[in-house]
Amino acid sequence: MVLDSSVMNVSISQIVEDLNTTVTGVQSAITMYTLVMAAFMLVGAKLGDILGRDRAFGLGLGVYGLGSLITALSPNLAVLLIGWSGVEGLGAVLVIPAIAALTAANYEGKERAFAYSMIGGAAGAAIAAGPLIGGYVTTTWSWRYVFVGEVVVVIVVLAVHRMMKRAPRPQRPPTLDYAGAALSAVAFGLIVFGILKSSTWGWIRPVAAPSINGHKITPLGFSAVPFLIMGGLVVLGCFFAWEERRERLGRSTLLNRALLKIETLRAGLASLAAQQLIVMGTFFVLPVYLQVVLGFDAFETGKRLFPMSVSMLAAALAGPKVAARRGPRTVVQVGLGAMAIAALVLVGTIDVTLHGTAFALSLIFFGIGAGLLMSQLGNVIMSSAPADQTNEAGGLQGTAQNLGASLGTALIGSVLLLGLLTGFNTRIQQNPAVPADVKAQISKATASGIPIVTTDQAYKALRDAGLSSADATTVTDDYAGAQLDALKTSMLAVAFLAVLSFWFTRRLPGKREEAA
């Protein structure tokens, strides 16, 4: 499931050609996949309590496999949206909380910590290996084979699942709070959608504002993004008020609010969201650098990122042993420190040529840091929750993951795009070699934003716009310089966020026993 988005991202060009669609259309499918999971994760967790974790896991996996099959056979974008964004997303919201709860039911103590570290490490490795796998399969065969492979994996996992220890079903299953489910879905849907569209529509000032029948949607002259997020927060407040009312009346609730009063669980959720923010922000920047600046294809990009995948998995497996002596808090803080240092080193390695050794070492170091976090946070969250509420804790964990990932892509993406726009215009205005009419033309053309393209594409676009060869070369050089500066600024922002995330670790258990 983690593999999906990274594979889709590196396969966009082939999917566009194969389905006769647009890049915007495929990006919409990726956005909708995240949106569906974020909106319905708490609902999926509650259904696990109602149906039983084993039935929820099996049903969710079957739905996910069906979505993968539909995606593999999709003849157009509409079917892709139904199969991947819709069906797979709904299957995932049943599977993700159930995996967390089933792990808690099947393992205890050190074995549970190791199991969660395996899950976290495998997820992290999949994020890093996604471009390699997706690039190779896409280049050699077709993107469709990735989803065919998922169907096969689903069948194998369902067969293995039959041999696992069954989680106990509740004697009195709760009922689904339909109003709470609708409120939570709308709240998280609005918040995540607003966050995901921020890099396109702008956070405050409208950039590429959406339009209906030719009328741009700019409430009070601002971007629609803050209104979507604020609307989501208002609905979220209504959701908590509704849940409180149902608690007073003694009725089933979608979420036991008492879980959020557990300090270690709150710290684990916040740290997990921070981890996803940092990791996904980094995975937004690095492919842009490798593919746009250096010109690598998807497979070559995956090969350059592969050292991070290996070190991430190794660190995740080693994390529980370190935590047994030092405690989860120390392991997580060391991991954040390693990620911050690695991001700073990457700032120094970003150039027009690849500094192979330094780049690989910084990726290995980053992978170690991320792996250490992944080895601890799942176990901290699930061990903090009462045994009969692990499904709800798993739903909160999935929600935190989606919010963090969405924020990482949006925040770092905004830093990159804003840095590119500001840096490019500053360079153009300060460059005496650029004629005044060209400066005015560029200022007007970039008023609604600037795309991230290769220098060859930029040069061609400038020539098509009527600039002379000399002027186009000068402007392209400024664009290339602004691009490198924006990428460096983005990685600097990642380092800053890693340091800032130390704040969330204060309430994590200081000793291993506190999390077990």
C-alpha positions as CSV (number, residue, x, y, z in Angstrom):
1,M,0.0,0.0,0.0
2,V,2.9,2.3,0.8
3,L,4.4,1.3,-2.5
4,D,1.5,2.5,-4.6
5,S,1.9,6.2,-4.4
6,S,5.7,6.1,-5.1
7,V,5.2,3.8,-8.0
8,M,2.4,6.0,-9.4
9,N,4.6,9.1,-9.1
10,V,7.4,7.7,-11.2
11,S,5.0,6.1,-13.8
12,I,3.0,9.2,-14.5
13,S,4.4,9.8,-18.0
14,Q,3.6,6.2,-19.2
15,I,0.1,6.2,-17.5
16,V,-0.7,9.5,-19.3
17,E,0.2,8.0,-22.6
18,D,-1.4,4.6,-22.0
19,L,-4.7,6.0,-20.8
20,N,-4.7,9.0,-23.1
21,T,-5.1,11.4,-20.3
22,T,-3.2,14.3,-18.7
23,V,-0.6,14.7,-15.9
24,T,-3.1,16.7,-14.0
25,G,-5.6,13.8,-14.2
26,V,-3.1,11.3,-12.9
27,Q,-2.1,13.7,-10.1
28,S,-5.7,14.0,-9.2
29,A,-5.9,10.2,-8.8
30,I,-2.9,10.3,-6.5
31,T,-4.6,13.1,-4.5
32,M,-7.9,11.2,-4.3
33,Y,-6.2,8.0,-3.0
34,T,-4.7,9.9,-0.1
35,L,-8.0,11.8,0.5
36,V,-10.0,8.6,0.7
37,M,-7.7,7.1,3.2
38,A,-7.5,10.2,5.4
39,A,-11.3,10.7,5.3
40,F,-12.3,7.1,6.2
41,M,-9.5,5.8,8.4
42,L,-11.4,6.3,11.7
43,V,-14.5,4.6,10.1
44,G,-12.4,1.7,9.0
45,A,-11.0,1.3,12.5
46,K,-14.5,1.3,14.0
47,L,-15.6,-1.3,11.4
48,G,-12.8,-3.5,12.7
49,D,-14.4,-3.4,16.2
50,I,-17.8,-4.2,14.7
51,L,-16.8,-6.9,12.3
52,G,-13.8,-8.2,14.2
53,R,-10.2,-7.5,13.3
54,D,-9.7,-10.7,11.4
55,R,-12.8,-10.3,9.3
56,A,-12.0,-6.6,8.7
57,F,-8.4,-7.5,7.6
58,G,-9.6,-10.2,5.3
59,L,-12.4,-8.1,3.8
60,G,-10.2,-5.0,3.5
61,L,-7.5,-7.1,1.8
62,G,-10.0,-8.6,-0.6
63,V,-11.3,-5.1,-1.5
64,Y,-7.8,-3.8,-1.9
65,G,-7.0,-6.7,-4.3
66,L,-10.1,-6.1,-6.3
67,G,-9.1,-2.4,-6.6
68,S,-5.6,-3.5,-7.7
69,L,-7.1,-5.7,-10.4
70,I,-9.4,-2.9,-11.6
71,T,-6.5,-0.6,-11.7
72,A,-4.3,-3.0,-13.7
73,L,-7.1,-3.4,-16.3
74,S,-8.3,0.2,-16.4
75,P,-8.8,1.4,-20.0
76,N,-9.2,5.1,-19.0
77,L,-8.7,7.6,-16.2
78,A,-12.3,7.2,-14.8
79,V,-11.8,3.5,-14.2
80,L,-8.3,4.2,-12.7
81,L,-10.0,6.7,-10.3
82,I,-12.6,4.1,-9.3
83,G,-10.1,1.2,-8.9
84,W,-7.1,2.8,-7.4
85,S,-8.3,6.0,-5.7
86,G,-11.7,4.6,-4.6
87,V,-11.7,0.8,-4.1
88,E,-8.1,0.4,-3.1
89,G,-8.4,3.4,-0.7
90,L,-11.4,1.9,1.0
91,G,-9.7,-1.4,1.3
92,A,-6.7,0.2,2.9
93,V,-8.8,1.9,5.6
94,L,-9.9,-1.5,6.8
95,V,-6.5,-3.1,6.5
96,I,-4.2,-0.5,8.1
97,P,-5.9,-0.3,11.6
98,A,-6.4,-4.1,11.5
99,I,-2.7,-4.7,10.9
100,A,-1.8,-2.6,14.0
101,A,-4.5,-4.4,16.1
102,L,-3.6,-7.9,14.9
103,T,0.1,-7.3,15.6
104,A,-0.8,-6.3,19.2
105,A,-2.9,-9.4,19.5
106,N,-0.3,-11.8,18.1
107,Y,2.8,-10.6,19.9
108,E,3.8,-9.4,23.3
109,G,6.8,-7.6,24.9
110,K,10.1,-7.7,22.8
111,E,8.4,-9.7,20.1
112,R,5.7,-7.0,19.7
113,A,8.4,-4.3,19.5
114,F,10.3,-6.3,16.9
115,A,7.1,-6.9,14.9
116,Y,6.2,-3.2,14.8
117,S,9.8,-2.3,13.8
118,M,9.5,-4.8,11.0
119,I,6.2,-3.2,9.8
120,G,7.7,0.3,10.1
121,G,11.0,-0.7,8.4
122,A,9.2,-2.5,5.6
123,A,6.9,0.6,5.0
124,G,9.9,2.9,4.9
125,A,11.8,0.6,2.6
126,A,8.8,0.5,0.3
127,I,8.7,4.3,0.1
128,A,12.4,4.4,-0.8
129,A,12.3,1.3,-3.1
130,G,9.1,2.4,-4.9
131,P,10.9,4.5,-7.5
132,L,13.3,1.6,-8.2
133,I,10.6,-1.0,-8.5
134,G,8.2,1.3,-10.3
135,G,11.0,2.6,-12.6
136,Y,12.2,-0.8,-13.5
137,V,8.8,-2.4,-14.1
138,T,7.6,0.7,-16.0
139,T,10.7,0.9,-18.2
140,T,10.9,-2.9,-18.9
141,W,7.2,-3.8,-19.1
142,S,4.3,-1.7,-18.0
143,W,3.0,0.1,-14.9
144,R,0.1,-2.3,-15.0
145,Y,2.3,-5.2,-13.9
146,V,2.9,-3.5,-10.5
147,F,-0.8,-3.8,-9.7
148,V,-1.0,-7.4,-11.1
149,G,1.8,-8.2,-8.6
150,E,-0.3,-6.6,-5.8
151,V,-3.1,-9.0,-6.6
152,V,-0.8,-12.0,-6.3
153,V,0.6,-10.6,-3.0
154,V,-3.0,-10.2,-1.7
155,I,-3.8,-13.8,-2.5
156,V,-0.6,-15.0,-0.7
157,V,-1.2,-12.9,2.4
158,L,-4.8,-14.1,2.6
159,A,-3.6,-17.7,2.6
160,V,-1.0,-17.0,5.3
161,H,-3.5,-15.0,7.3
162,R,-5.5,-18.2,7.9
163,M,-2.7,-19.6,9.9
164,M,-2.3,-16.7,12.2
165,K,-3.7,-16.5,15.8
166,R,-7.2,-15.1,15.7
167,A,-7.9,-11.8,17.5
168,P,-10.8,-12.1,20.0
169,R,-14.1,-10.6,18.8
170,P,-15.9,-8.3,21.1
171,Q,-18.8,-10.0,23.0
172,R,-20.9,-6.9,22.4
173,P,-19.9,-5.3,19.1
174,P,-20.5,-1.6,19.0
175,T,-22.8,0.0,16.5
176,L,-21.5,2.4,13.9
177,D,-22.0,6.1,14.6
178,Y,-23.2,7.2,11.1
179,A,-23.3,10.9,11.9
180,G,-19.9,10.8,13.5
181,A,-18.5,8.9,10.5
182,A,-19.9,11.5,8.2
183,L,-18.5,14.4,10.2
184,S,-15.1,12.9,10.6
185,A,-14.9,12.0,6.8
186,V,-15.9,15.6,5.9
187,A,-13.5,17.1,8.4
188,F,-10.4,15.1,7.5
189,G,-11.4,15.2,3.8
190,L,-11.5,19.0,3.8
191,I,-8.3,19.4,5.8
192,V,-6.2,17.0,3.7
193,F,-7.7,18.2,0.4
194,G,-6.8,21.8,1.3
195,I,-3.3,20.8,2.3
196,L,-2.7,18.8,-0.9
197,K,-3.9,21.7,-3.1
198,S,-1.8,24.3,-1.3
199,S,1.2,23.9,-3.6
200,T,-1.1,24.4,-6.6
201,W,-3.6,27.0,-5.4
202,G,-1.3,28.8,-2.9
203,W,-1.6,29.0,0.8
204,I,-2.9,32.6,1.1
205,R,-2.5,34.5,-2.1
206,P,-4.3,32.7,-5.0
207,V,-1.9,31.3,-7.5
208,A,-3.5,28.9,-10.0
209,A,-7.0,29.3,-8.6
210,P,-9.7,26.7,-9.5
211,S,-12.5,28.0,-11.7
212,I,-16.2,27.1,-12.3
213,N,-17.6,28.2,-15.7
214,G,-14.7,30.6,-16.1
215,H,-15.1,32.2,-12.7
216,K,-12.1,31.8,-10.4
217,I,-12.8,30.7,-6.9
218,T,-11.0,33.2,-4.7
219,P,-13.0,33.8,-1.5
220,L,-12.5,37.5,-0.4
221,G,-9.6,37.6,-2.8
222,F,-7.7,34.9,-1.0
223,S,-6.8,31.3,-2.0
224,A,-9.5,28.7,-1.3
225,V,-6.9,26.6,0.7
226,P,-7.2,28.4,4.1
227,F,-11.0,28.3,3.9
228,L,-11.0,24.6,3.2
229,I,-8.7,23.9,6.1
230,M,-10.6,26.2,8.5
231,G,-13.9,24.6,7.3
232,G,-12.4,21.2,8.1
233,L,-11.3,22.3,11.5
234,V,-14.8,23.7,12.2
235,V,-16.4,20.3,11.2
236,L,-13.8,18.5,13.3
237,G,-14.9,20.6,16.3
238,C,-18.5,19.6,15.5
239,F,-17.3,15.9,15.4
240,F,-15.8,16.1,18.9
241,A,-18.9,17.8,20.2
242,W,-21.1,15.2,18.7
243,E,-18.9,12.4,20.2
244,E,-19.1,14.0,23.6
245,R,-22.9,14.1,23.4
246,R,-23.1,10.4,22.5
247,E,-20.8,9.6,25.4
248,R,-23.1,11.4,27.8
249,L,-26.1,9.5,26.4
250,G,-24.2,6.2,26.7
251,R,-24.2,5.5,23.0
252,S,-21.5,4.0,20.8
253,T,-19.0,6.6,19.5
254,L,-16.7,6.5,16.5
255,L,-13.7,7.4,18.6
256,N,-13.1,7.0,22.3
257,R,-11.8,10.5,23.2
258,A,-10.1,9.1,26.3
259,L,-7.4,7.8,24.0
260,L,-6.3,11.3,23.2
261,K,-5.8,12.0,26.9
262,I,-3.0,9.4,27.1
263,E,0.2,11.4,27.0
264,T,2.5,8.7,25.4
265,L,-0.1,8.0,22.7
266,R,-0.5,11.7,21.9
267,A,3.3,12.0,21.7
268,G,3.6,9.0,19.5
269,L,0.9,10.3,17.1
270,A,2.6,13.7,16.9
271,S,6.0,12.2,16.4
272,L,4.6,9.9,13.7
273,A,3.0,12.8,11.8
274,A,6.4,14.6,12.1
275,Q,8.2,11.6,10.8
276,Q,5.9,11.3,7.8
277,L,6.2,15.0,7.1
278,I,10.0,14.9,7.0
279,V,10.2,11.7,5.0
280,M,7.6,12.6,2.4
281,G,9.0,16.1,2.1
282,T,12.4,14.7,1.4
283,F,10.9,12.3,-1.2
284,F,9.3,15.3,-2.9
285,V,12.6,17.1,-3.3
286,L,15.0,14.4,-4.2
287,P,13.2,13.0,-7.3
288,V,12.9,16.6,-8.6
289,Y,16.6,17.1,-8.2
290,L,17.6,13.7,-9.8
291,Q,15.1,13.8,-12.6
292,V,14.7,17.5,-13.5
293,V,18.2,18.8,-12.7
294,L,20.3,15.8,-13.4
295,G,18.1,14.2,-16.1
296,F,17.9,10.7,-14.7
297,D,14.9,8.5,-15.7
298,A,12.7,6.8,-13.1
299,F,14.9,3.6,-12.9
300,E,18.1,5.6,-12.5
301,T,16.4,7.7,-9.8
302,G,15.4,4.6,-8.0
303,K,18.9,3.3,-8.1
304,R,20.3,6.5,-6.5
305,L,17.7,6.4,-3.7
306,F,18.1,2.6,-3.0
307,P,20.9,3.0,-0.3
308,M,18.3,4.9,1.8
309,S,15.9,2.0,1.5
310,V,18.6,-0.5,2.8
311,S,19.7,1.6,5.7
312,M,16.2,2.4,6.7
313,L,15.2,-1.3,7.0
314,A,18.5,-2.2,8.8
315,A,18.0,0.7,11.3
316,A,14.4,-0.3,11.9
317,L,15.4,-3.8,12.8
318,A,18.2,-2.6,15.1
319,G,16.0,0.0,16.8
320,P,14.3,-2.3,19.4
321,K,17.7,-3.5,20.7
322,V,18.9,0.0,21.2
323,A,15.6,1.0,22.8
324,A,15.8,-1.9,25.3
325,R,18.9,-0.1,26.7
326,R,18.2,3.6,26.1
327,G,14.4,3.9,25.8
328,P,12.2,4.9,22.8
329,R,12.5,8.6,23.4
330,T,16.3,8.5,23.0
331,V,16.1,6.3,19.9
332,V,13.6,8.7,18.3
333,Q,15.6,11.8,19.1
334,V,18.8,10.2,17.7
335,G,16.8,9.4,14.6
336,L,15.6,13.0,14.2
337,G,19.1,14.3,14.7
338,A,20.4,11.9,12.0
339,M,17.8,13.1,9.6
340,A,18.5,16.8,10.3
341,I,22.2,16.3,9.8
342,A,21.6,14.2,6.6
343,A,19.3,17.0,5.2
344,L,22.0,19.6,5.9
345,V,24.6,17.5,4.1
346,L,22.2,17.1,1.1
347,V,22.0,20.9,1.0
348,G,25.7,21.0,0.3
349,T,25.6,18.1,-2.3
350,I,22.9,19.6,-4.5
351,D,24.6,20.8,-7.7
352,V,24.5,20.6,-11.5
353,T,26.6,17.4,-11.2
354,L,26.0,14.6,-8.8
355,H,28.5,14.2,-5.9
356,G,28.0,10.5,-5.8
357,T,29.8,9.5,-2.6
358,A,28.6,12.4,-0.4
359,F,25.0,12.0,-1.8
360,A,24.9,8.3,-1.1
361,L,26.3,8.7,2.4
362,S,23.8,11.4,3.3
363,L,21.0,9.1,2.1
364,I,22.3,6.2,4.2
365,F,22.4,8.5,7.2
366,F,18.9,9.8,6.5
367,G,17.7,6.2,6.1
368,I,19.2,5.3,9.5
369,G,17.4,8.2,11.2
370,A,14.0,7.4,9.6
371,G,14.4,3.7,10.3
372,L,15.0,4.4,14.0
373,L,11.8,6.4,14.2
374,M,9.9,3.7,12.4
375,S,11.2,1.1,14.8
376,Q,9.6,2.8,17.8
377,L,6.6,4.9,17.1
378,G,4.1,2.1,16.1
379,N,4.9,0.2,19.2
380,V,4.6,3.3,21.4
381,I,1.2,4.2,20.0
382,M,-0.3,0.7,20.1
383,S,1.2,-0.2,23.5
384,S,-0.2,3.0,25.0
385,A,-3.8,2.0,24.2
386,P,-5.9,-0.4,26.2
387,A,-6.1,-3.9,24.6
388,D,-9.7,-3.5,23.6
389,Q,-9.1,-0.2,21.9
390,T,-6.2,-1.1,19.6
391,N,-8.4,-0.9,16.5
392,E,-9.2,2.8,17.3
393,A,-5.5,3.4,18.1
394,G,-4.7,1.9,14.7
395,G,-7.2,4.3,13.1
396,L,-5.6,7.3,14.8
397,Q,-2.2,6.0,13.7
398,G,-3.3,5.8,10.1
399,T,-4.8,9.3,10.3
400,A,-1.6,10.7,11.7
401,Q,0.4,9.1,8.9
402,N,-1.8,10.6,6.2
403,L,-1.9,14.0,7.7
404,G,1.9,14.1,8.1
405,A,2.5,12.8,4.6
406,S,0.1,15.3,3.1
407,L,1.7,18.2,5.1
408,G,5.2,17.1,4.1
409,T,4.4,17.1,0.4
410,A,2.5,20.4,0.6
411,L,4.8,22.3,2.9
412,I,8.1,21.3,1.2
413,G,6.4,21.6,-2.2
414,S,5.3,25.1,-1.4
415,V,8.8,26.0,-0.2
416,L,10.3,24.7,-3.4
417,L,7.8,26.4,-5.7
418,L,7.8,29.7,-3.8
419,G,11.6,29.6,-3.7
420,L,11.9,29.0,-7.4
421,L,9.4,31.7,-8.2
422,T,11.0,34.3,-5.9
423,G,14.6,33.4,-6.8
424,F,13.9,33.4,-10.5
425,N,12.2,36.7,-10.6
426,T,14.9,38.3,-8.4
427,R,17.7,37.0,-10.6
428,I,15.9,38.2,-13.8
429,Q,15.2,41.7,-12.3
430,Q,18.8,42.0,-11.1
431,N,20.5,40.7,-14.3
432,P,21.6,43.6,-16.5
433,A,21.9,41.2,-19.5
434,V,18.2,40.7,-19.6
435,P,16.4,43.4,-21.6
436,A,13.6,45.5,-19.9
437,D,10.9,44.1,-22.2
438,V,11.9,40.5,-21.4
439,K,11.8,41.3,-17.7
440,A,8.3,42.6,-18.0
441,Q,7.2,39.6,-20.1
442,I,8.6,37.1,-17.6
443,S,7.1,39.0,-14.6
444,K,3.7,38.8,-16.3
445,A,4.1,35.2,-17.3
446,T,5.1,34.0,-13.8
447,A,2.4,36.0,-11.9
448,S,0.3,32.9,-11.4
449,G,3.2,30.6,-10.6
450,I,6.1,28.8,-12.3
451,P,6.5,25.2,-13.3
452,I,9.4,22.9,-12.4
453,V,10.9,21.8,-15.8
454,T,14.3,20.9,-17.2
455,T,16.5,23.6,-18.5
456,D,16.0,22.2,-22.0
457,Q,12.2,22.5,-21.6
458,A,12.6,26.0,-20.2
459,Y,14.8,27.1,-23.2
460,K,12.4,25.6,-25.7
461,A,9.4,27.4,-24.0
462,L,11.3,30.7,-24.0
463,R,12.2,30.3,-27.7
464,D,8.5,29.4,-28.5
465,A,7.5,32.6,-26.6
466,G,9.6,34.7,-29.1
467,L,12.8,35.3,-27.2
468,S,16.1,35.4,-29.1
469,S,18.6,32.6,-28.7
470,A,20.9,34.8,-26.5
471,D,18.0,36.1,-24.3
472,A,16.6,32.6,-23.9
473,T,20.0,31.3,-22.8
474,T,20.5,34.1,-20.3
475,V,17.0,33.5,-18.8
476,T,17.5,29.8,-18.8
477,D,20.8,30.2,-16.8
478,D,18.9,32.3,-14.2
479,Y,16.2,29.7,-14.1
480,A,18.7,26.9,-13.5
481,G,20.4,28.9,-10.7
482,A,17.1,29.6,-9.0
483,Q,16.1,25.9,-9.3
484,L,19.2,24.8,-7.4
485,D,18.7,27.5,-4.8
486,A,15.1,26.5,-4.3
487,L,16.1,22.8,-3.9
488,K,18.7,23.7,-1.3
489,T,16.2,25.9,0.5
490,S,13.7,23.0,0.5
491,M,16.2,20.6,2.1
492,L,17.1,23.2,4.6
493,A,13.4,23.4,5.5
494,V,13.4,19.6,6.0
495,A,16.4,20.0,8.4
496,F,14.6,22.7,10.3
497,L,11.4,20.6,10.6
498,A,13.4,17.7,11.9
499,V,14.9,19.9,14.6
500,L,11.5,21.3,15.4
501,S,10.1,17.8,15.8
502,F,12.2,17.3,18.9
503,W,9.4,19.1,20.7
504,F,7.0,16.3,20.1
505,T,9.2,13.6,21.6
506,R,9.2,15.1,25.2
507,R,6.4,12.8,26.3
508,L,7.6,9.6,24.7
509,P,8.6,6.8,27.2
510,G,12.1,7.2,28.5
511,K,12.4,3.6,29.3
512,R,11.5,0.5,27.3
513,E,9.2,-0.8,30.1
514,E,7.0,2.3,29.8
515,A,6.1,1.5,26.2
516,A,5.6,-2.2,26.6
